Amino acid sequence: MAAGLLGTALGSAGGVLLALVLIYVINPAYFGWTIQPHWPWPALLQQAGLIMFAALAASIYPALRGSRVPAQELNREDL
């Protein structure tokens, strides 16, 4: 779950930075024009929610399997 949250945060930050560079640096330098940024918040929030749901769903099976093994039986080779 934390990996999904971290990935969503880093991906969002990277996407915003890339969009700003393209809008305010690349477009004026190479094309002579720029555009106004538009953030489709409902779609972005829906995608973030789906990413978090997928991370949660992917973590359920390993968590259940790991919770069945007593801590005394774990050693470094099992991890």
N, C-alpha and C positions, 0 to 999 in steps of 0.2 A: 504494500500500500504506500509506503514511504517512497519507494522507487517511482511509482506512478505519479505521486505528488511532485517529487523533485524533477522528473522528466517533463511534466506539464509546465512547471514553473520555468525551467531552463529553456524549453522549446518555445514558450510564449515570449520570454524575454528576447531570445534570439530572433524570433520571427518579427517582433516589433522593431528591433534594431535594424534588421535587414530591410524591412519596409521603409523605415525612415531614411536609410542611406540611399535606397533606390529612388525614393520620391524627391528628396532634397539635394542629392549630390549627383547621382548618375543621370537622371532625366534632364535636369537643366544643363549639365555639361555636354552631353552627347546629342540631345534632341532639341534643346532650347526651350523646353516647356516643363511644367510640373503639374501635378494633380493635387487635389485636396484629399487627405486621408479620410477614409470612412471605415469605422469599426463596426462590423455586424455583431453586436453583443449577444443577441439570442443564439446565433449559430456558434459563436465562440464558447459560450457557456455550455451549450449542449455538447459540443465536442469534448470539452474538459470533463464534463460529467460522464460521458461514455468512456473516456480514457480511465477515469478513476474507477468506474464500474468494472472495466476489464481487468485492471490491476487487482481489485478486490477479488474478483472471480478467479483469477489465476493464482491467488495466494491461499485460497481456501484448502485445496487438496494438500499442498505441502504442509500447511499448518496442522491439519487434522492428522496427517501421517506422522509428523514429528511429535505431536502431543501423545501419541500412543506408545512411544519408546520411553522407558524409564531413564532418568538422567544418569543413573549409575551404570547403565549399559553403553552409554555413548563414549567413544574415544575419538582420537583425532582422525583415524582412518575412515570412520563412518561419516565424517562431516564433509 
